[in-house]
Amino acid sequence: MTIESTQNGPSVVLKVIGRMDAGNAQAFEEACTAWVNQGTKNLIIDMSELAYVSSMGLRAFVVVGKLLQEKGGTLRLSALTGLVKQVFEITRLSNAFPMHDSVDAALADV
Amino acid sequence: MPDANPRLSVAADLASLESATEFARGGAAAAGLPENCWGHLDLVVEEIFVNVVRYAYSAGTPGVVEVTYCVPRPGLLSVEIADQGAEYNPLTLREPNLPGSLKERSVGGLGVFLVRQLTESLDYRRDRGWNRLRFRISAESAASAGQ
Protein backbone atom coordinates (compact mmCIF):
# COMPACT_ATOMS: atom_id res chain seq x y z
CA MET A 1 0.00 0.00 0.00
CA THR A 2 1.23 3.47 -0.81
CA ILE A 3 -0.32 6.73 0.30
CA GLU A 4 0.03 9.99 -1.63
CA SER A 5 -1.04 13.15 0.17
CA THR A 6 -1.98 16.38 -1.62
CA GLN A 7 -3.08 19.59 0.04
CA ASN A 8 -5.91 21.29 -1.81
CA GLY A 9 -7.02 24.53 -0.12
CA PRO A 10 -8.60 23.62 3.20
CA SER A 11 -8.62 19.92 2.33
CA VAL A 12 -6.07 17.16 2.20
CA VAL A 13 -6.56 14.35 -0.30
CA LEU A 14 -4.94 11.03 0.55
CA LYS A 15 -4.77 8.63 -2.35
CA VAL A 16 -4.46 5.07 -1.09
CA ILE A 17 -3.04 2.65 -3.64
CA GLY A 18 -2.92 -1.14 -3.37
CA ARG A 19 -4.17 -3.30 -0.53
CA MET A 20 -5.02 -2.30 3.04
CA ASP A 21 -4.76 -5.27 5.38
CA ALA A 22 -3.89 -6.18 8.96
CA GLY A 23 -0.22 -5.55 8.21
CA ASN A 24 -0.52 -1.95 7.06
CA ALA A 25 -3.85 -0.49 8.24
CA GLN A 26 -2.00 1.14 11.11
CA ALA A 27 0.18 3.05 8.64
CA PHE A 28 -2.94 4.49 7.01
CA GLU A 29 -4.36 5.47 10.40
CA GLU A 30 -1.09 7.17 11.33
CA ALA A 31 -0.88 9.06 8.03
CA CYS A 32 -4.41 10.42 8.55
CA THR A 33 -3.86 11.18 12.23
CA ALA A 34 -0.73 13.17 11.41
CA TRP A 35 -2.79 15.50 9.17
CA VAL A 36 -5.55 15.80 11.77
CA ASN A 37 -2.98 16.68 14.43
CA GLN A 38 -1.68 19.43 12.16
CA GLY A 39 -5.16 20.95 12.21
CA THR A 40 -6.62 19.57 8.97
CA LYS A 41 -10.39 19.27 9.30
CA ASN A 42 -11.25 17.98 5.85
CA LEU A 43 -9.70 14.69 4.83
CA ILE A 44 -10.69 13.13 1.53
CA ILE A 45 -9.62 9.60 0.76
CA ASP A 46 -9.18 8.80 -2.92
CA MET A 47 -9.93 5.08 -3.07
CA SER A 48 -9.96 4.71 -6.85
CA GLU A 49 -6.84 2.51 -6.73
CA LEU A 50 -7.51 0.71 -3.47
CA ALA A 51 -8.16 -2.90 -4.46
CA TYR A 52 -8.64 -4.56 -1.07
CA VAL A 53 -9.60 -3.68 2.47
CA SER A 54 -10.04 -6.02 5.45
CA SER A 55 -11.67 -5.39 8.82
CA MET A 56 -8.45 -3.92 10.22
CA GLY A 57 -8.61 -1.32 7.46
CA LEU A 58 -12.28 -0.63 8.16
CA ARG A 59 -11.35 -0.14 11.80
CA ALA A 60 -8.80 2.51 10.77
CA PHE A 61 -11.43 4.39 8.74
CA VAL A 62 -13.78 4.43 11.74
CA VAL A 63 -11.03 5.58 14.13
CA VAL A 64 -10.01 8.45 11.83
CA GLY A 65 -13.62 9.40 11.11
CA LYS A 66 -14.45 9.60 14.80
CA LEU A 67 -11.28 11.56 15.57
CA LEU A 68 -12.15 14.12 12.88
CA GLN A 69 -15.74 14.30 14.06
CA GLU A 70 -14.55 15.12 17.59
CA LYS A 71 -12.53 17.99 16.16
CA GLY A 72 -15.42 19.30 14.08
CA GLY A 73 -14.06 17.90 10.84
CA THR A 74 -15.19 15.34 8.27
CA LEU A 75 -13.69 12.28 6.63
CA ARG A 76 -14.98 11.98 3.07
CA LEU A 77 -14.52 8.88 0.95
CA SER A 78 -14.38 8.94 -2.81
CA ALA A 79 -14.26 6.68 -5.86
CA LEU A 80 -14.72 3.29 -4.19
CA THR A 81 -14.73 0.39 -6.61
CA GLY A 82 -15.12 -3.38 -6.74
CA LEU A 83 -14.41 -5.36 -3.61
CA VAL A 84 -13.73 -2.27 -1.47
CA LYS A 85 -17.09 -0.77 -2.40
CA GLN A 86 -18.80 -4.09 -1.66
CA VAL A 87 -17.13 -4.39 1.76
CA PHE A 88 -18.23 -0.86 2.73
CA GLU A 89 -21.77 -1.66 1.61
CA ILE A 90 -21.96 -5.04 3.40
CA THR A 91 -20.79 -3.47 6.67
CA ARG A 92 -23.03 -0.42 6.06
CA LEU A 93 -20.05 1.85 6.59
CA SER A 94 -21.12 3.38 3.27
CA ASN A 95 -23.86 5.06 5.34
CA ALA A 96 -21.49 6.25 8.05
CA PHE A 97 -19.28 8.44 5.85
CA PRO A 98 -20.04 11.00 3.15
CA MET A 99 -19.40 9.03 -0.06
CA HIS A 100 -18.54 10.65 -3.38
CA ASP A 101 -18.07 9.30 -6.90
CA SER A 102 -14.89 11.28 -7.43
CA VAL A 103 -12.33 13.38 -5.57
CA ASP A 104 -13.64 16.46 -7.42
CA ALA A 105 -17.15 15.78 -6.12
CA ALA A 106 -15.77 15.39 -2.58
CA LEU A 107 -13.79 18.64 -2.89
CA ALA A 108 -16.92 20.44 -4.10
CA ASP A 109 -18.73 19.24 -0.97
CA VAL A 110 -16.22 20.82 1.45
CA MET B 1 -10.38 -33.83 6.05
CA PRO B 2 -8.15 -36.72 4.91
CA ASP B 3 -4.40 -36.29 5.06
CA ALA B 4 -4.13 -36.24 1.27
CA ASN B 5 -5.50 -32.70 1.19
CA PRO B 6 -3.00 -29.91 0.61
CA ARG B 7 -1.84 -28.61 3.97
CA LEU B 8 0.15 -25.61 5.11
CA SER B 9 1.53 -25.23 8.61
CA VAL B 10 2.89 -21.82 9.58
CA ALA B 11 3.71 -19.84 12.69
CA ALA B 12 0.76 -17.94 14.21
CA ASP B 13 2.35 -14.67 13.23
CA LEU B 14 1.16 -11.81 11.02
CA ALA B 15 4.27 -12.34 8.89
CA SER B 16 2.79 -15.70 7.79
CA LEU B 17 -0.49 -14.20 6.56
CA GLU B 18 0.69 -13.84 2.98
CA SER B 19 1.75 -17.50 2.84
CA ALA B 20 -1.70 -18.49 4.11
CA THR B 21 -3.59 -16.39 1.55
CA GLU B 22 -1.33 -17.57 -1.28
CA PHE B 23 -1.84 -21.17 -0.23
CA ALA B 24 -5.63 -20.73 -0.18
CA ARG B 25 -5.44 -19.15 -3.64
CA GLY B 26 -3.95 -22.42 -4.81
CA GLY B 27 -7.22 -23.95 -3.68
CA ALA B 28 -9.18 -21.31 -5.61
CA ALA B 29 -7.22 -22.21 -8.73
CA ALA B 30 -7.79 -25.94 -8.14
CA ALA B 31 -11.52 -25.32 -7.71
CA GLY B 32 -11.62 -23.13 -10.79
CA LEU B 33 -13.14 -20.23 -8.86
CA PRO B 34 -13.53 -17.12 -11.00
CA GLU B 35 -11.26 -14.19 -10.26
CA ASN B 36 -14.04 -12.17 -8.61
CA CYS B 37 -13.99 -14.74 -5.78
CA TRP B 38 -10.31 -14.33 -5.02
CA GLY B 39 -10.63 -11.06 -3.13
CA HIS B 40 -13.39 -12.60 -1.01
CA LEU B 41 -11.19 -15.61 -0.31
CA ASP B 42 -8.24 -13.39 0.70
CA LEU B 43 -10.53 -11.47 3.04
CA VAL B 44 -12.00 -14.52 4.72
CA VAL B 45 -8.57 -16.12 5.19
CA GLU B 46 -7.16 -12.87 6.57
CA GLU B 47 -9.99 -12.34 9.05
CA ILE B 48 -9.76 -15.88 10.45
CA PHE B 49 -5.96 -15.93 10.43
CA VAL B 50 -5.64 -12.56 12.16
CA ASN B 51 -8.09 -13.67 14.87
CA VAL B 52 -5.90 -16.71 15.54
CA VAL B 53 -2.75 -14.57 15.64
CA ARG B 54 -4.31 -12.09 18.03
CA TYR B 55 -6.32 -14.30 20.35
CA ALA B 56 -5.52 -18.01 20.12
CA TYR B 57 -2.21 -18.19 21.90
CA SER B 58 -1.03 -16.46 25.07
CA ALA B 59 1.31 -13.55 24.50
CA GLY B 60 4.85 -14.76 23.96
CA THR B 61 3.78 -18.38 23.38
CA PRO B 62 4.62 -19.52 19.87
CA GLY B 63 1.81 -21.37 18.12
CA VAL B 64 0.94 -22.80 14.75
CA VAL B 65 -1.84 -22.28 12.25
CA GLU B 66 -2.73 -25.06 9.86
CA VAL B 67 -4.54 -24.38 6.63
CA THR B 68 -5.97 -27.20 4.52
CA TYR B 69 -8.27 -27.16 1.56
CA CYS B 70 -10.24 -29.51 -0.64
CA VAL B 71 -12.45 -29.17 -3.69
CA PRO B 72 -15.75 -30.99 -3.03
CA ARG B 73 -16.79 -30.24 -6.61
CA PRO B 74 -15.60 -27.92 -9.36
CA GLY B 75 -16.49 -24.34 -8.48
CA LEU B 76 -16.60 -24.98 -4.73
CA LEU B 77 -13.66 -24.61 -2.35
CA SER B 78 -13.60 -25.79 1.25
CA VAL B 79 -10.89 -24.37 3.51
CA GLU B 80 -10.14 -25.25 7.11
CA ILE B 81 -8.04 -23.05 9.38
CA ALA B 82 -6.98 -24.69 12.62
CA ASP B 83 -5.04 -23.71 15.74
CA GLN B 84 -4.17 -25.30 19.07
CA GLY B 85 -4.99 -22.23 21.11
CA ALA B 86 -7.66 -21.58 23.70
CA GLU B 87 -11.07 -22.95 22.74
CA TYR B 88 -12.86 -20.30 20.74
CA ASN B 89 -15.96 -20.64 18.61
CA PRO B 90 -16.51 -17.43 16.62
CA LEU B 91 -19.95 -18.67 15.57
CA THR B 92 -21.19 -17.85 19.07
CA LEU B 93 -20.51 -14.14 18.50
CA ARG B 94 -23.60 -11.99 18.22
CA GLU B 95 -24.21 -10.14 14.97
CA PRO B 96 -22.85 -6.60 15.33
CA ASN B 97 -25.09 -3.56 15.27
CA LEU B 98 -24.37 -1.58 12.12
CA PRO B 99 -25.86 1.86 12.69
CA GLY B 100 -25.56 4.36 9.86
CA SER B 101 -24.27 7.13 12.11
CA LEU B 102 -20.49 7.22 12.56
CA LYS B 103 -20.93 8.45 16.12
CA GLU B 104 -22.79 5.26 17.05
CA ARG B 105 -20.44 2.89 15.24
CA SER B 106 -18.17 0.63 17.26
CA VAL B 107 -14.49 0.54 16.42
CA GLY B 108 -13.79 -2.94 15.08
CA GLY B 109 -15.85 -6.09 15.46
CA LEU B 110 -16.47 -6.58 11.73
CA GLY B 111 -14.11 -9.47 10.97
CA VAL B 112 -16.34 -12.44 11.78
CA PHE B 113 -19.33 -10.60 10.34
CA LEU B 114 -17.50 -10.28 7.01
CA VAL B 115 -16.53 -13.96 7.11
CA ARG B 116 -20.19 -14.92 7.53
CA GLN B 117 -21.30 -12.63 4.74
CA LEU B 118 -18.69 -13.76 2.23
CA THR B 119 -18.89 -17.53 2.68
CA GLU B 120 -21.39 -20.14 1.63
CA SER B 121 -21.08 -22.01 4.92
CA LEU B 122 -19.05 -21.75 8.09
CA ASP B 123 -18.67 -24.36 10.79
CA TYR B 124 -16.57 -24.82 13.89
CA ARG B 125 -15.50 -27.84 15.85
CA ARG B 126 -13.17 -28.41 18.78
CA ASP B 127 -11.16 -31.51 18.01
CA ARG B 128 -8.60 -32.95 20.45
CA GLY B 129 -7.20 -29.57 21.43
CA TRP B 130 -7.64 -27.95 18.03
CA ASN B 131 -10.02 -25.18 17.00
CA ARG B 132 -11.10 -26.05 13.47
CA LEU B 133 -12.98 -23.42 11.52
CA ARG B 134 -14.08 -24.50 8.06
CA PHE B 135 -15.68 -22.40 5.38
CA ARG B 136 -16.89 -22.95 1.88
CA ILE B 137 -16.75 -20.40 -0.87
CA SER B 138 -18.07 -20.63 -4.41
CA ALA B 139 -18.80 -18.50 -7.43
CA GLU B 140 -22.43 -18.38 -6.30
CA SER B 141 -21.59 -17.29 -2.74
CA ALA B 142 -19.31 -14.55 -4.10
CA ALA B 143 -22.06 -13.28 -6.39
CA SER B 144 -24.64 -13.17 -3.59
CA ALA B 145 -22.34 -11.85 -0.83
CA GLY B 146 -24.03 -9.46 1.54
CA GLN B 147 -27.51 -10.03 0.17
Chai-1 contact restraints between the chains, C-beta under 6 A:
chainA,res_idxA,chainB,res_idxB,connection_type,confidence,min_distance_angstrom,max_distance_angstrom,comment,restraint_id
A,D21,B,E46,contact,1.0,0.0,6.0,A-B,restraint_1
A,A22,B,V50,contact,1.0,0.0,6.0,A-B,restraint_2
A,G23,B,L14,contact,1.0,0.0,6.0,A-B,restraint_3
A,Y52,B,G39,contact,1.0,0.0,6.0,A-B,restraint_4
A,S54,B,L43,contact,1.0,0.0,6.0,A-B,restraint_5
A,S54,B,E46,contact,1.0,0.0,6.0,A-B,restraint_6
A,S55,B,E47,contact,1.0,0.0,6.0,A-B,restraint_7
A,S55,B,L110,contact,1.0,0.0,6.0,A-B,restraint_8
A,S55,B,G111,contact,1.0,0.0,6.0,A-B,restraint_9
A,S55,B,L114,contact,1.0,0.0,6.0,A-B,restraint_10
A,L58,B,L110,contact,1.0,0.0,6.0,A-B,restraint_11
A,R59,B,V107,contact,1.0,0.0,6.0,A-B,restraint_12
A,R59,B,G108,contact,1.0,0.0,6.0,A-B,restraint_13
A,V62,B,R105,contact,1.0,0.0,6.0,A-B,restraint_14
A,V62,B,V107,contact,1.0,0.0,6.0,A-B,restraint_15
A,V63,B,V107,contact,1.0,0.0,6.0,A-B,restraint_16
A,G65,B,L102,contact,1.0,0.0,6.0,A-B,restraint_17
A,L83,B,G39,contact,1.0,0.0,6.0,A-B,restraint_18
A,I90,B,Q117,contact,1.0,0.0,6.0,A-B,restraint_19
A,I90,B,G146,contact,1.0,0.0,6.0,A-B,restraint_20
A,T91,B,L110,contact,1.0,0.0,6.0,A-B,restraint_21
A,R92,B,L98,contact,1.0,0.0,6.0,A-B,restraint_22
A,N95,B,G100,contact,1.0,0.0,6.0,A-B,restraint_23
A,A96,B,G100,contact,1.0,0.0,6.0,A-B,restraint_24
A,A96,B,L102,contact,1.0,0.0,6.0,A-B,restraint_25
A,A96,B,R105,contact,1.0,0.0,6.0,A-B,restraint_26
